[in-house]
Amino acid sequence: MSEKSNQRIVDLLKSLDNFSDPHGPAAELQTEQLMRWLRKKAIDDPFTKYRMTENGPEQTAAEILAEIEADQAAIAALRNALR
C-alpha cells in the first residue's frame, strides 16, 4: 500500500471516530445538515411523508420538525428547572 493510501485510511478512521461522541463536531455537523434538509423539504415538498423508524408513523417534514422543536423546548425547560 502506498503512503497516500495509508494516510487516507488513517484520515477515514479518524473521521469515523468523531461520530462516537454524540456531541462532537461530526455529529453536530450531520445534525445541522439533516435539519437544513428537513426545513428545505418542508417548504419545497410539503406533502411528502417520511418514516423515521421502521414501525413509526408517516410524517411530513414539517411534522417531524415540529416534533424536534417540541423535544428541544422540553429539554431546555428541564435544564432550566435543574439550575
N, CA, C and O atoms as a Maestro MAE file, in Angstrom:
{
 s_m_m2io_version
 :::
 2.0.0
}

f_m_ct {
 s_m_title
 :::
 protein
 m_atom[332] {
  # First column is atom index #
  i_m_mmod_type
  r_m_x_coord
  r_m_y_coord
  r_m_z_coord
  i_m_residue_number
  s_m_chain_name
  s_m_pdb_residue_name
  s_m_pdb_atom_name
  i_m_atomic_number
  :::
  1 25 0.833 -1.175 0.000 1 A "MET " " N  " 7
  2 3 0.000 0.000 0.000 1 A "MET " " CA " 6
  3 2 0.880 1.241 0.000 1 A "MET " " C  " 6
  4 15 1.936 1.276 0.631 1 A "MET " " O  " 8
  5 25 0.431 2.239 -0.707 2 A "SER " " N  " 7
  6 3 1.227 3.464 -0.781 2 A "SER " " CA " 6
  7 2 1.022 4.318 0.469 2 A "SER " " C  " 6
  8 15 0.075 4.129 1.232 2 A "SER " " O  " 8
  9 25 1.941 5.260 0.648 3 A "GLU " " N  " 7
  10 3 1.848 6.184 1.782 3 A "GLU " " CA " 6
  11 2 0.561 6.996 1.706 3 A "GLU " " C  " 6
  12 15 -0.072 7.266 2.727 3 A "GLU " " O  " 8
  13 25 0.177 7.384 0.493 4 A "LYS " " N  " 7
  14 3 -1.051 8.170 0.306 4 A "LYS " " CA " 6
  15 2 -2.283 7.348 0.701 4 A "LYS " " C  " 6
  16 15 -3.191 7.867 1.350 4 A "LYS " " O  " 8
  17 25 -2.315 6.080 0.315 5 A "SER " " N  " 7
  18 3 -3.432 5.198 0.681 5 A "SER " " CA " 6
  19 2 -3.506 5.008 2.184 5 A "SER " " C  " 6
  20 15 -4.587 5.036 2.773 5 A "SER " " O  " 8
  21 25 -2.351 4.814 2.799 6 A "ASN " " N  " 7
  22 3 -2.318 4.661 4.253 6 A "ASN " " CA " 6
  23 2 -2.851 5.905 4.944 6 A "ASN " " C  " 6
  24 15 -3.604 5.802 5.913 6 A "ASN " " O  " 8
  25 25 -2.471 7.071 4.458 7 A "GLN " " N  " 7
  26 3 -2.933 8.321 5.069 7 A "GLN " " CA " 6
  27 2 -4.442 8.478 4.898 7 A "GLN " " C  " 6
  28 15 -5.117 8.956 5.809 7 A "GLN " " O  " 8
  29 25 -4.976 8.086 3.753 8 A "ARG " " N  " 7
  30 3 -6.417 8.168 3.526 8 A "ARG " " CA " 6
  31 2 -7.167 7.262 4.492 8 A "ARG " " C  " 6
  32 15 -8.229 7.630 4.993 8 A "ARG " " O  " 8
  33 25 -6.622 6.084 4.755 9 A "ILE " " N  " 7
  34 3 -7.247 5.156 5.695 9 A "ILE " " CA " 6
  35 2 -7.207 5.734 7.103 9 A "ILE " " C  " 6
  36 15 -8.199 5.670 7.830 9 A "ILE " " O  " 8
  37 25 -6.075 6.295 7.489 10 A "VAL " " N  " 7
  38 3 -5.954 6.921 8.812 10 A "VAL " " CA " 6
  39 2 -6.938 8.076 8.939 10 A "VAL " " C  " 6
  40 15 -7.605 8.207 9.965 10 A "VAL " " O  " 8
  41 25 -7.037 8.911 7.915 11 A "ASP " " N  " 7
  42 3 -7.969 10.045 7.938 11 A "ASP " " CA " 6
  43 2 -9.412 9.564 8.050 11 A "ASP " " C  " 6
  44 15 -10.203 10.147 8.792 11 A "ASP " " O  " 8
  45 25 -9.758 8.516 7.326 12 A "LEU " " N  " 7
  46 3 -11.106 7.964 7.390 12 A "LEU " " CA " 6
  47 2 -11.414 7.443 8.786 12 A "LEU " " C  " 6
  48 15 -12.481 7.717 9.335 12 A "LEU " " O  " 8
  49 25 -10.490 6.701 9.352 13 A "LEU " " N  " 7
  50 3 -10.706 6.169 10.699 13 A "LEU " " CA " 6
  51 2 -10.864 7.282 11.722 13 A "LEU " " C  " 6
  52 15 -11.688 7.181 12.630 13 A "LEU " " O  " 8
  53 25 -10.078 8.344 11.581 14 A "LYS " " N  " 7
  54 3 -10.205 9.486 12.487 14 A "LYS " " CA " 6
  55 2 -11.573 10.141 12.335 14 A "LYS " " C  " 6
  56 15 -12.203 10.500 13.329 14 A "LYS " " O  " 8
  57 25 -12.032 10.298 11.102 15 A "SER " " N  " 7
  58 3 -13.334 10.937 10.888 15 A "SER " " CA " 6
  59 2 -14.454 10.053 11.428 15 A "SER " " C  " 6
  60 15 -15.425 10.567 11.983 15 A "SER " " O  " 8
  61 25 -14.338 8.745 11.276 16 A "LEU " " N  " 7
  62 3 -15.360 7.851 11.824 16 A "LEU " " CA " 6
  63 2 -15.362 7.899 13.341 16 A "LEU " " C  " 6
  64 15 -16.421 7.797 13.960 16 A "LEU " " O  " 8
  65 25 -14.201 8.051 13.945 17 A "ASP " " N  " 7
  66 3 -14.099 8.132 15.395 17 A "ASP " " CA " 6
  67 2 -14.821 9.367 15.928 17 A "ASP " " C  " 6
  68 15 -15.316 9.355 17.055 17 A "ASP " " O  " 8
  69 25 -14.886 10.431 15.132 18 A "ASN " " N  " 7
  70 3 -15.581 11.641 15.555 18 A "ASN " " CA " 6
  71 2 -17.061 11.383 15.835 18 A "ASN " " C  " 6
  72 15 -17.674 12.103 16.624 18 A "ASN " " O  " 8
  73 25 -17.644 10.360 15.196 19 A "PHE " " N  " 7
  74 3 -19.057 10.075 15.382 19 A "PHE " " CA " 6
  75 2 -19.338 9.321 16.679 19 A "PHE " " C  " 6
  76 15 -20.500 9.140 17.042 19 A "PHE " " O  " 8
  77 25 -18.299 8.878 17.382 20 A "SER " " N  " 7
  78 3 -18.519 8.168 18.644 20 A "SER " " CA " 6
  79 2 -18.986 9.121 19.747 20 A "SER " " C  " 6
  80 15 -19.564 8.679 20.741 20 A "SER " " O  " 8
  81 25 -18.745 10.401 19.584 21 A "ASP " " N  " 7
  82 3 -19.196 11.405 20.548 21 A "ASP " " CA " 6
  83 2 -20.469 12.059 20.004 21 A "ASP " " C  " 6
  84 15 -20.403 12.782 19.010 21 A "ASP " " O  " 8
  85 25 -21.636 11.819 20.639 22 A "PRO " " N  " 7
  86 3 -22.881 12.372 20.109 22 A "PRO " " CA " 6
  87 2 -22.932 13.896 20.121 22 A "PRO " " C  " 6
  88 15 -23.790 14.492 19.469 22 A "PRO " " O  " 8
  89 25 -22.025 14.529 20.851 23 A "HIS " " N  " 7
  90 3 -21.973 15.988 20.893 23 A "HIS " " CA " 6
  91 2 -20.714 16.518 20.212 23 A "HIS " " C  " 6
  92 15 -20.399 17.703 20.316 23 A "HIS " " O  " 8
  93 25 -20.004 15.644 19.522 24 A "GLY " " N  " 7
  94 3 -18.780 16.033 18.839 24 A "GLY " " CA " 6
  95 2 -19.067 16.785 17.552 24 A "GLY " " C  " 6
  96 15 -20.218 16.865 17.121 24 A "GLY " " O  " 8
  97 25 -18.040 17.331 16.941 25 A "PRO " " N  " 7
  98 3 -18.222 18.156 15.746 25 A "PRO " " CA " 6
  99 2 -18.839 17.402 14.570 25 A "PRO " " C  " 6
  100 15 -19.632 17.979 13.826 25 A "PRO " " O  " 8
  101 25 -18.499 16.147 14.387 26 A "ALA " " N  " 7
  102 3 -19.046 15.387 13.258 26 A "ALA " " CA " 6
  103 2 -20.541 15.154 13.440 26 A "ALA " " C  " 6
  104 15 -21.316 15.310 12.497 26 A "ALA " " O  " 8
  105 25 -20.944 14.784 14.644 27 A "ALA " " N  " 7
  106 3 -22.363 14.549 14.914 27 A "ALA " " CA " 6
  107 2 -23.159 15.848 14.814 27 A "ALA " " C  " 6
  108 15 -24.276 15.858 14.298 27 A "ALA " " O  " 8
  109 25 -22.587 16.934 15.305 28 A "GLU " " N  " 7
  110 3 -23.272 18.222 15.216 28 A "GLU " " CA " 6
  111 2 -23.429 18.665 13.771 28 A "GLU " " C  " 6
  112 15 -24.481 19.181 13.393 28 A "GLU " " O  " 8
  113 25 -22.397 18.471 12.957 29 A "LEU " " N  " 7
  114 3 -22.475 18.822 11.543 29 A "LEU " " CA " 6
  115 2 -23.546 17.994 10.832 29 A "LEU " " C  " 6
  116 15 -24.324 18.524 10.039 29 A "LEU " " O  " 8
  117 25 -23.579 16.715 11.116 30 A "GLN " " N  " 7
  118 3 -24.579 15.844 10.498 30 A "GLN " " CA " 6
  119 2 -25.988 16.276 10.911 30 A "GLN " " C  " 6
  120 15 -26.900 16.289 10.084 30 A "GLN " " O  " 8
  121 25 -26.166 16.626 12.172 31 A "THR " " N  " 7
  122 3 -27.473 17.076 12.650 31 A "THR " " CA " 6
  123 2 -27.882 18.376 11.977 31 A "THR " " C  " 6
  124 15 -29.032 18.524 11.563 31 A "THR " " O  " 8
  125 25 -26.959 19.318 11.862 32 A "GLU " " N  " 7
  126 3 -27.246 20.585 11.190 32 A "GLU " " CA " 6
  127 2 -27.648 20.356 9.739 32 A "GLU " " C  " 6
  128 15 -28.584 20.984 9.245 32 A "GLU " " O  " 8
  129 25 -26.944 19.458 9.057 33 A "GLN " " N  " 7
  130 3 -27.263 19.175 7.655 33 A "GLN " " CA " 6
  131 2 -28.638 18.532 7.521 33 A "GLN " " C  " 6
  132 15 -29.390 18.856 6.601 33 A "GLN " " O  " 8
  133 25 -28.968 17.629 8.427 34 A "LEU " " N  " 7
  134 3 -30.279 16.992 8.400 34 A "LEU " " CA " 6
  135 2 -31.380 18.016 8.665 34 A "LEU " " C  " 6
  136 15 -32.423 17.978 8.012 34 A "LEU " " O  " 8
  137 25 -31.170 18.918 9.600 35 A "MET " " N  " 7
  138 3 -32.162 19.946 9.898 35 A "MET " " CA " 6
  139 2 -32.363 20.881 8.705 35 A "MET " " C  " 6
  140 15 -33.494 21.261 8.401 35 A "MET " " O  " 8
  141 25 -31.278 21.253 8.030 36 A "ARG " " N  " 7
  142 3 -31.396 22.084 6.818 36 A "ARG " " CA " 6
  143 2 -32.207 21.355 5.754 36 A "ARG " " C  " 6
  144 15 -33.075 21.942 5.106 36 A "ARG " " O  " 8
  145 25 -31.911 20.061 5.582 37 A "TRP " " N  " 7
  146 3 -32.621 19.259 4.591 37 A "TRP " " CA " 6
  147 2 -34.111 19.189 4.940 37 A "TRP " " C  " 6
  148 15 -34.954 19.341 4.057 37 A "TRP " " O  " 8
  149 25 -34.445 18.963 6.212 38 A "LEU " " N  " 7
  150 3 -35.849 18.897 6.624 38 A "LEU " " CA " 6
  151 2 -36.560 20.225 6.396 38 A "LEU " " C  " 6
  152 15 -37.693 20.249 5.916 38 A "LEU " " O  " 8
  153 25 -35.898 21.336 6.741 39 A "ARG " " N  " 7
  154 3 -36.515 22.651 6.523 39 A "ARG " " CA " 6
  155 2 -36.773 22.896 5.035 39 A "ARG " " C  " 6
  156 15 -37.818 23.427 4.656 39 A "ARG " " O  " 8
  157 25 -35.822 22.509 4.206 40 A "LYS " " N  " 7
  158 3 -35.995 22.677 2.755 40 A "LYS " " CA " 6
  159 2 -37.143 21.814 2.251 40 A "LYS " " C  " 6
  160 15 -37.956 22.268 1.446 40 A "LYS " " O  " 8
  161 25 -37.212 20.571 2.720 41 A "LYS " " N  " 7
  162 3 -38.297 19.675 2.308 41 A "LYS " " CA " 6
  163 2 -39.648 20.188 2.774 41 A "LYS " " C  " 6
  164 15 -40.639 20.047 2.057 41 A "LYS " " O  " 8
  165 25 -39.707 20.780 3.961 42 A "ALA " " N  " 7
  166 3 -40.966 21.316 4.484 42 A "ALA " " CA " 6
  167 2 -41.512 22.418 3.582 42 A "ALA " " C  " 6
  168 15 -42.726 22.590 3.464 42 A "ALA " " O  " 8
  169 25 -40.610 23.160 2.950 43 A "ILE " " N  " 7
  170 3 -41.018 24.250 2.058 43 A "ILE " " CA " 6
  171 2 -41.239 23.748 0.635 43 A "ILE " " C  " 6
  172 15 -42.275 24.025 0.031 43 A "ILE " " O  " 8
  173 25 -40.272 23.014 0.099 44 A "ASP " " N  " 7
  174 3 -40.302 22.604 -1.305 44 A "ASP " " CA " 6
  175 2 -41.228 21.422 -1.589 44 A "ASP " " C  " 6
  176 15 -41.734 21.287 -2.703 44 A "ASP " " O  " 8
  177 25 -41.447 20.584 -0.612 45 A "ASP " " N  " 7
  178 3 -42.194 19.342 -0.826 45 A "ASP " " CA " 6
  179 2 -43.045 19.044 0.409 45 A "ASP " " C  " 6
  180 15 -42.813 18.050 1.097 45 A "ASP " " O  " 8
  181 25 -44.034 19.908 0.693 46 A "PRO " " N  " 7
  182 3 -44.730 19.843 1.982 46 A "PRO " " CA " 6
  183 2 -45.635 18.624 2.187 46 A "PRO " " C  " 6
  184 15 -46.043 18.355 3.317 46 A "PRO " " O  " 8
  185 25 -45.956 17.889 1.136 47 A "PHE " " N  " 7
  186 3 -46.915 16.793 1.286 47 A "PHE " " CA " 6
  187 2 -46.284 15.409 1.303 47 A "PHE " " C  " 6
  188 15 -46.958 14.424 1.605 47 A "PHE " " O  " 8
  189 25 -44.992 15.323 0.980 48 A "THR " " N  " 7
  190 3 -44.311 14.024 1.025 48 A "THR " " CA " 6
  191 2 -44.147 13.603 2.472 48 A "THR " " C  " 6
  192 15 -43.806 14.410 3.337 48 A "THR " " O  " 8
  193 25 -44.398 12.319 2.720 49 A "LYS " " N  " 7
  194 3 -44.298 11.793 4.093 49 A "LYS " " CA " 6
  195 2 -43.086 10.895 4.220 49 A "LYS " " C  " 6
  196 15 -42.696 10.207 3.277 49 A "LYS " " O  " 8
  197 25 -42.501 10.916 5.404 50 A "TYR " " N  " 7
  198 3 -41.303 10.142 5.719 50 A "TYR " " CA " 6
  199 2 -41.575 9.309 6.960 50 A "TYR " " C  " 6
  200 15 -42.418 9.658 7.786 50 A "TYR " " O  " 8
  201 25 -40.866 8.225 7.078 51 A "ARG " " N  " 7
  202 3 -40.972 7.372 8.261 51 A "ARG " " CA " 6
  203 2 -39.601 7.376 8.934 51 A "ARG " " C  " 6
  204 15 -38.609 6.949 8.344 51 A "ARG " " O  " 8
  205 25 -39.558 7.861 10.166 52 A "MET " " N  " 7
  206 3 -38.279 8.000 10.869 52 A "MET " " CA " 6
  207 2 -37.801 6.686 11.481 52 A "MET " " C  " 6
  208 15 -36.602 6.496 11.686 52 A "MET " " O  " 8
  209 25 -38.724 5.791 11.770 53 A "THR " " N  " 7
  210 3 -38.373 4.468 12.287 53 A "THR " " CA " 6
  211 2 -39.160 3.430 11.505 53 A "THR " " C  " 6
  212 15 -40.145 3.753 10.842 53 A "THR " " O  " 8
  213 25 -38.729 2.208 11.583 54 A "GLU " " N  " 7
  214 3 -39.347 1.144 10.788 54 A "GLU " " CA " 6
  215 2 -40.852 1.048 11.011 54 A "GLU " " C  " 6
  216 15 -41.607 0.917 10.048 54 A "GLU " " O  " 8
  217 25 -41.295 1.109 12.244 55 A "ASN " " N  " 7
  218 3 -42.716 0.961 12.550 55 A "ASN " " CA " 6
  219 2 -43.385 2.272 12.943 55 A "ASN " " C  " 6
  220 15 -44.532 2.283 13.391 55 A "ASN " " O  " 8
  221 25 -42.670 3.366 12.775 56 A "GLY " " N  " 7
  222 3 -43.214 4.665 13.171 56 A "GLY " " CA " 6
  223 2 -44.227 5.191 12.167 56 A "GLY " " C  " 6
  224 15 -44.387 4.639 11.078 56 A "GLY " " O  " 8
  225 25 -44.902 6.259 12.546 57 A "PRO " " N  " 7
  226 3 -45.903 6.847 11.651 57 A "PRO " " CA " 6
  227 2 -45.248 7.594 10.487 57 A "PRO " " C  " 6
  228 15 -44.106 8.045 10.582 57 A "PRO " " O  " 8
  229 25 -45.987 7.712 9.404 58 A "GLU " " N  " 7
  230 3 -45.518 8.546 8.297 58 A "GLU " " CA " 6
  231 2 -45.831 9.995 8.655 58 A "GLU " " C  " 6
  232 15 -46.936 10.314 9.095 58 A "GLU " " O  " 8
  233 25 -44.836 10.875 8.459 59 A "GLN " " N  " 7
  234 3 -44.986 12.278 8.816 59 A "GLN " " CA " 6
  235 2 -44.381 13.161 7.731 59 A "GLN " " C  " 6
  236 15 -43.437 12.767 7.045 59 A "GLN " " O  " 8
  237 25 -44.933 14.347 7.589 60 A "THR " " N  " 7
  238 3 -44.326 15.321 6.682 60 A "THR " " CA " 6
  239 2 -43.091 15.895 7.359 60 A "THR " " C  " 6
  240 15 -42.903 15.739 8.566 60 A "THR " " O  " 8
  241 25 -42.252 16.560 6.571 61 A "ALA " " N  " 7
  242 3 -41.053 17.194 7.134 61 A "ALA " " CA " 6
  243 2 -41.450 18.230 8.186 61 A "ALA " " C  " 6
  244 15 -40.779 18.363 9.210 61 A "ALA " " O  " 8
  245 25 -42.539 18.964 7.937 62 A "ALA " " N  " 7
  246 3 -42.994 19.969 8.908 62 A "ALA " " CA " 6
  247 2 -43.409 19.316 10.221 62 A "ALA " " C  " 6
  248 15 -43.136 19.857 11.292 62 A "ALA " " O  " 8
  249 25 -44.063 18.162 10.152 63 A "GLU " " N  " 7
  250 3 -44.456 17.452 11.376 63 A "GLU " " CA " 6
  251 2 -43.233 16.958 12.144 63 A "GLU " " C  " 6
  252 15 -43.189 17.034 13.372 63 A "GLU " " O  " 8
  253 25 -42.250 16.454 11.418 64 A "ILE " " N  " 7
  254 3 -41.012 15.991 12.062 64 A "ILE " " CA " 6
  255 2 -40.300 17.160 12.729 64 A "ILE " " C  " 6
  256 15 -39.839 17.043 13.865 64 A "ILE " " O  " 8
  257 25 -40.209 18.295 12.025 65 A "LEU " " N  " 7
  258 3 -39.572 19.483 12.601 65 A "LEU " " CA " 6
  259 2 -40.311 19.960 13.847 65 A "LEU " " C  " 6
  260 15 -39.679 20.343 14.832 65 A "LEU " " O  " 8
  261 25 -41.641 19.940 13.811 66 A "ALA " " N  " 7
  262 3 -42.430 20.366 14.969 66 A "ALA " " CA " 6
  263 2 -42.154 19.464 16.167 66 A "ALA " " C  " 6
  264 15 -42.049 19.940 17.298 66 A "ALA " " O  " 8
  265 25 -42.036 18.169 15.920 67 A "GLU " " N  " 7
  266 3 -41.719 17.224 16.990 67 A "GLU " " CA " 6
  267 2 -40.331 17.497 17.580 67 A "GLU " " C  " 6
  268 15 -40.151 17.493 18.798 67 A "GLU " " O  " 8
  269 25 -39.362 17.733 16.701 68 A "ILE " " N  " 7
  270 3 -37.994 18.017 17.151 68 A "ILE " " CA " 6
  271 2 -37.975 19.304 17.971 68 A "ILE " " C  " 6
  272 15 -37.347 19.356 19.028 68 A "ILE " " O  " 8
  273 25 -38.655 20.338 17.491 69 A "GLU " " N  " 7
  274 3 -38.684 21.613 18.205 69 A "GLU " " CA " 6
  275 2 -39.370 21.471 19.560 69 A "GLU " " C  " 6
  276 15 -38.939 22.092 20.532 69 A "GLU " " O  " 8
  277 25 -40.430 20.665 19.643 70 A "ALA " " N  " 7
  278 3 -41.106 20.428 20.923 70 A "ALA " " CA " 6
  279 2 -40.172 19.693 21.887 70 A "ALA " " C  " 6
  280 15 -40.122 20.006 23.076 70 A "ALA " " O  " 8
  281 25 -39.438 18.718 21.363 71 A "ASP " " N  " 7
  282 3 -38.467 17.999 22.198 71 A "ASP " " CA " 6
  283 2 -37.379 18.947 22.703 71 A "ASP " " C  " 6
  284 15 -36.995 18.894 23.871 71 A "ASP " " O  " 8
  285 25 -36.883 19.821 21.809 72 A "GLN " " N  " 7
  286 3 -35.845 20.768 22.213 72 A "GLN " " CA " 6
  287 2 -36.364 21.732 23.280 72 A "GLN " " C  " 6
  288 15 -35.635 22.080 24.208 72 A "GLN " " O  " 8
  289 25 -37.611 22.163 23.153 73 A "ALA " " N  " 7
  290 3 -38.199 23.065 24.147 73 A "ALA " " CA " 6
  291 2 -38.352 22.352 25.490 73 A "ALA " " C  " 6
  292 15 -38.101 22.947 26.539 73 A "ALA " " O  " 8
  293 25 -38.760 21.087 25.465 74 A "ALA " " N  " 7
  294 3 -38.912 20.320 26.709 74 A "ALA " " CA " 6
  295 2 -37.554 20.117 27.384 74 A "ALA " " C  " 6
  296 15 -37.443 20.214 28.606 74 A "ALA " " O  " 8
  297 25 -36.529 19.836 26.588 75 A "ILE " " N  " 7
  298 3 -35.177 19.670 27.140 75 A "ILE " " CA " 6
  299 2 -34.690 20.972 27.757 75 A "ILE " " C  " 6
  300 15 -34.118 20.968 28.846 75 A "ILE " " O  " 8
  301 25 -34.914 22.090 27.063 76 A "ALA " " N  " 7
  302 3 -34.490 23.396 27.591 76 A "ALA " " CA " 6
  303 2 -35.227 23.713 28.886 76 A "ALA " " C  " 6
  304 15 -34.619 24.229 29.824 76 A "ALA " " O  " 8
  305 25 -36.518 23.417 28.958 77 A "ALA " " N  " 7
  306 3 -37.294 23.674 30.181 77 A "ALA " " CA " 6
  307 2 -36.775 22.825 31.336 77 A "ALA " " C  " 6
  308 15 -36.659 23.303 32.465 77 A "ALA " " O  " 8
  309 25 -36.468 21.579 31.052 78 A "LEU " " N  " 7
  310 3 -35.937 20.692 32.095 78 A "LEU " " CA " 6
  311 2 -34.578 21.177 32.583 78 A "LEU " " C  " 6
  312 15 -34.306 21.162 33.783 78 A "LEU " " O  " 8
  313 25 -33.732 21.602 31.665 79 A "ARG " " N  " 7
  314 3 -32.410 22.125 32.068 79 A "ARG " " CA " 6
  315 2 -32.560 23.367 32.934 79 A "ARG " " C  " 6
  316 15 -31.849 23.526 33.926 79 A "ARG " " O  " 8
  317 25 -33.492 24.253 32.559 80 A "ASN " " N  " 7
  318 3 -33.710 25.455 33.363 80 A "ASN " " CA " 6
  319 2 -34.239 25.104 34.743 80 A "ASN " " C  " 6
  320 15 -33.879 25.756 35.723 80 A "ASN " " O  " 8
  321 25 -35.077 24.099 34.838 81 A "ALA " " N  " 7
  322 3 -35.638 23.690 36.127 81 A "ALA " " CA " 6
  323 2 -34.568 23.095 37.029 81 A "ALA " " C  " 6
  324 15 -34.671 23.175 38.253 81 A "ALA " " O  " 8
  325 25 -33.543 22.501 36.434 82 A "LEU " " N  " 7
  326 3 -32.496 21.858 37.210 82 A "LEU " " CA " 6
  327 2 -31.408 22.829 37.673 82 A "LEU " " C  " 6
  328 15 -30.524 22.444 38.438 82 A "LEU " " O  " 8
  329 25 -31.463 24.053 37.229 83 A "ARG " " N  " 7
  330 3 -30.441 25.033 37.611 83 A "ARG " " CA " 6
  331 2 -30.689 25.592 38.973 83 A "ARG " " C  " 6
  332 15 -29.922 26.430 39.446 83 A "ARG " " O  " 8
  :::
 }
 m_bond[331] {
  # First column is bond index #
  i_m_from
  i_m_to
  i_m_order
  :::
  1 1 2 1
  2 2 3 1
  3 3 4 2
  4 3 5 1
  5 5 6 1
  6 6 7 1
  7 7 8 2
  8 7 9 1
  9 9 10 1
  10 10 11 1
  11 11 12 2
  12 11 13 1
  13 13 14 1
  14 14 15 1
  15 15 16 2
  16 15 17 1
  17 17 18 1
  18 18 19 1
  19 19 20 2
  20 19 21 1
  21 21 22 1
  22 22 23 1
  23 23 24 2
  24 23 25 1
  25 25 26 1
  26 26 27 1
  27 27 28 2
  28 27 29 1
  29 29 30 1
  30 30 31 1
  31 31 32 2
  32 31 33 1
  33 33 34 1
  34 34 35 1
  35 35 36 2
  36 35 37 1
  37 37 38 1
  38 38 39 1
  39 39 40 2
  40 39 41 1
  41 41 42 1
  42 42 43 1
  43 43 44 2
  44 43 45 1
  45 45 46 1
  46 46 47 1
  47 47 48 2
  48 47 49 1
  49 49 50 1
  50 50 51 1
  51 51 52 2
  52 51 53 1
  53 53 54 1
  54 54 55 1
  55 55 56 2
  56 55 57 1
  57 57 58 1
  58 58 59 1
  59 59 60 2
  60 59 61 1
  61 61 62 1
  62 62 63 1
  63 63 64 2
  64 63 65 1
  65 65 66 1
  66 66 67 1
  67 67 68 2
  68 67 69 1
  69 69 70 1
  70 70 71 1
  71 71 72 2
  72 71 73 1
  73 73 74 1
  74 74 75 1
  75 75 76 2
  76 75 77 1
  77 77 78 1
  78 78 79 1
  79 79 80 2
  80 79 81 1
  81 81 82 1
  82 82 83 1
  83 83 84 2
  84 83 85 1
  85 85 86 1
  86 86 87 1
  87 87 88 2
  88 87 89 1
  89 89 90 1
  90 90 91 1
  91 91 92 2
  92 91 93 1
  93 93 94 1
  94 94 95 1
  95 95 96 2
  96 95 97 1
  97 97 98 1
  98 98 99 1
  99 99 100 2
  100 99 101 1
  101 101 102 1
  102 102 103 1
  103 103 104 2
  104 103 105 1
  105 105 106 1
  106 106 107 1
  107 107 108 2
  108 107 109 1
  109 109 110 1
  110 110 111 1
  111 111 112 2
  112 111 113 1
  113 113 114 1
  114 114 115 1
  115 115 116 2
  116 115 117 1
  117 117 118 1
  118 118 119 1
  119 119 120 2
  120 119 121 1
  121 121 122 1
  122 122 123 1
  123 123 124 2
  124 123 125 1
  125 125 126 1
  126 126 127 1
  127 127 128 2
  128 127 129 1
  129 129 130 1
  130 130 131 1
  131 131 132 2
  132 131 133 1
  133 133 134 1
  134 134 135 1
  135 135 136 2
  136 135 137 1
  137 137 138 1
  138 138 139 1
  139 139 140 2
  140 139 141 1
  141 141 142 1
  142 142 143 1
  143 143 144 2
  144 143 145 1
  145 145 146 1
  146 146 147 1
  147 147 148 2
  148 147 149 1
  149 149 150 1
  150 150 151 1
  151 151 152 2
  152 151 153 1
  153 153 154 1
  154 154 155 1
  155 155 156 2
  156 155 157 1
  157 157 158 1
  158 158 159 1
  159 159 160 2
  160 159 161 1
  161 161 162 1
  162 162 163 1
  163 163 164 2
  164 163 165 1
  165 165 166 1
  166 166 167 1
  167 167 168 2
  168 167 169 1
  169 169 170 1
  170 170 171 1
  171 171 172 2
  172 171 173 1
  173 173 174 1
  174 174 175 1
  175 175 176 2
  176 175 177 1
  177 177 178 1
  178 178 179 1
  179 179 180 2
  180 179 181 1
  181 181 182 1
  182 182 183 1
  183 183 184 2
  184 183 185 1
  185 185 186 1
  186 186 187 1
  187 187 188 2
  188 187 189 1
  189 189 190 1
  190 190 191 1
  191 191 192 2
  192 191 193 1
  193 193 194 1
  194 194 195 1
  195 195 196 2
  196 195 197 1
  197 197 198 1
  198 198 199 1
  199 199 200 2
  200 199 201 1
  201 201 202 1
  202 202 203 1
  203 203 204 2
  204 203 205 1
  205 205 206 1
  206 206 207 1
  207 207 208 2
  208 207 209 1
  209 209 210 1
  210 210 211 1
  211 211 212 2
  212 211 213 1
  213 213 214 1
  214 214 215 1
  215 215 216 2
  216 215 217 1
  217 217 218 1
  218 218 219 1
  219 219 220 2
  220 219 221 1
  221 221 222 1
  222 222 223 1
  223 223 224 2
  224 223 225 1
  225 225 226 1
  226 226 227 1
  227 227 228 2
  228 227 229 1
  229 229 230 1
  230 230 231 1
  231 231 232 2
  232 231 233 1
  233 233 234 1
  234 234 235 1
  235 235 236 2
  236 235 237 1
  237 237 238 1
  238 238 239 1
  239 239 240 2
  240 239 241 1
  241 241 242 1
  242 242 243 1
  243 243 244 2
  244 243 245 1
  245 245 246 1
  246 246 247 1
  247 247 248 2
  248 247 249 1
  249 249 250 1
  250 250 251 1
  251 251 252 2
  252 251 253 1
  253 253 254 1
  254 254 255 1
  255 255 256 2
  256 255 257 1
  257 257 258 1
  258 258 259 1
  259 259 260 2
  260 259 261 1
  261 261 262 1
  262 262 263 1
  263 263 264 2
  264 263 265 1
  265 265 266 1
  266 266 267 1
  267 267 268 2
  268 267 269 1
  269 269 270 1
  270 270 271 1
  271 271 272 2
  272 271 273 1
  273 273 274 1
  274 274 275 1
  275 275 276 2
  276 275 277 1
  277 277 278 1
  278 278 279 1
  279 279 280 2
  280 279 281 1
  281 281 282 1
  282 282 283 1
  283 283 284 2
  284 283 285 1
  285 285 286 1
  286 286 287 1
  287 287 288 2
  288 287 289 1
  289 289 290 1
  290 290 291 1
  291 291 292 2
  292 291 293 1
  293 293 294 1
  294 294 295 1
  295 295 296 2
  296 295 297 1
  297 297 298 1
  298 298 299 1
  299 299 300 2
  300 299 301 1
  301 301 302 1
  302 302 303 1
  303 303 304 2
  304 303 305 1
  305 305 306 1
  306 306 307 1
  307 307 308 2
  308 307 309 1
  309 309 310 1
  310 310 311 1
  311 311 312 2
  312 311 313 1
  313 313 314 1
  314 314 315 1
  315 315 316 2
  316 315 317 1
  317 317 318 1
  318 318 319 1
  319 319 320 2
  320 319 321 1
  321 321 322 1
  322 322 323 1
  323 323 324 2
  324 323 325 1
  325 325 326 1
  326 326 327 1
  327 327 328 2
  328 327 329 1
  329 329 330 1
  330 330 331 1
  331 331 332 2
  :::
 }
}
